[in-house]
Amino acid sequence: MPLVEVTLIEGRSPESVRALISNVTEAVVASVGSPKESVRVIVREIPPTHWAAGDVTIAERGPRP
């Protein structure tokens, strides 16, 4: 039973997250031949204040140009 975990900064629409789940599931089925029913996908959405690199959070960096 393949288990795929995806961690993202929160803020995407439910439709976007749903599309991600479908696409990841199909990629696992195509690449390792697992039955679709056995593929598990976990999406974790992290607040931008809880994700940092170099002691600077994503929230502190501001929007991308």
C-alpha positions as CSV (number, residue, x, y, z in Angstrom):
1,M,0.0,0.0,0.0
2,P,1.9,3.1,-1.2
3,L,1.6,6.2,1.1
4,V,2.5,9.6,-0.3
5,E,2.8,12.6,2.0
6,V,2.8,16.1,0.5
7,T,3.6,19.2,2.6
8,L,2.5,22.6,1.3
9,I,2.2,26.1,2.6
10,E,-1.6,26.6,3.2
11,G,-3.7,28.8,1.0
12,R,-4.6,26.7,-2.0
13,S,-8.2,26.2,-2.9
14,P,-10.0,22.9,-2.0
15,E,-10.3,22.2,-5.7
16,S,-6.5,22.6,-6.2
17,V,-5.7,20.2,-3.3
18,R,-8.2,17.7,-4.7
19,A,-6.6,17.9,-8.1
20,L,-3.2,17.3,-6.5
21,I,-4.5,14.2,-4.7
22,S,-5.9,12.8,-8.0
23,N,-2.7,13.6,-9.9
24,V,-0.4,12.0,-7.3
25,T,-2.6,9.0,-7.1
26,E,-2.5,8.5,-10.9
27,A,1.3,9.0,-10.8
28,V,1.8,6.3,-8.3
29,V,-0.5,3.9,-10.2
30,A,1.4,4.6,-13.4
31,S,4.9,4.3,-11.9
32,V,4.6,1.4,-9.5
33,G,1.5,-0.4,-10.7
34,S,-0.4,-0.3,-7.5
35,P,-4.1,-0.6,-7.6
36,K,-5.7,2.8,-7.3
37,E,-7.7,1.7,-4.3
38,S,-4.5,1.0,-2.3
39,V,-2.9,4.4,-2.8
40,R,-3.0,6.7,0.2
41,V,-2.3,10.4,-0.1
42,I,-1.9,12.7,2.9
43,V,-1.8,16.5,2.2
44,R,-0.4,18.6,5.1
45,E,-0.9,22.3,4.9
46,I,1.4,24.4,7.1
47,P,0.8,28.0,8.0
48,P,3.4,30.4,6.5
49,T,4.3,31.4,10.1
50,H,5.3,27.8,10.9
51,W,7.7,27.2,8.0
52,A,11.1,28.8,8.0
53,A,14.5,28.6,6.2
54,G,17.5,30.5,7.5
55,D,15.6,31.8,10.5
56,V,13.1,33.6,8.2
57,T,9.5,32.4,8.0
58,I,7.6,32.3,4.7
59,A,5.3,34.9,6.1
60,E,8.2,37.2,6.9
61,R,9.5,36.9,3.4
62,G,6.3,38.3,1.9
63,P,4.7,37.5,-1.4
64,R,6.8,36.2,-4.2
65,P,7.5,38.6,-7.1
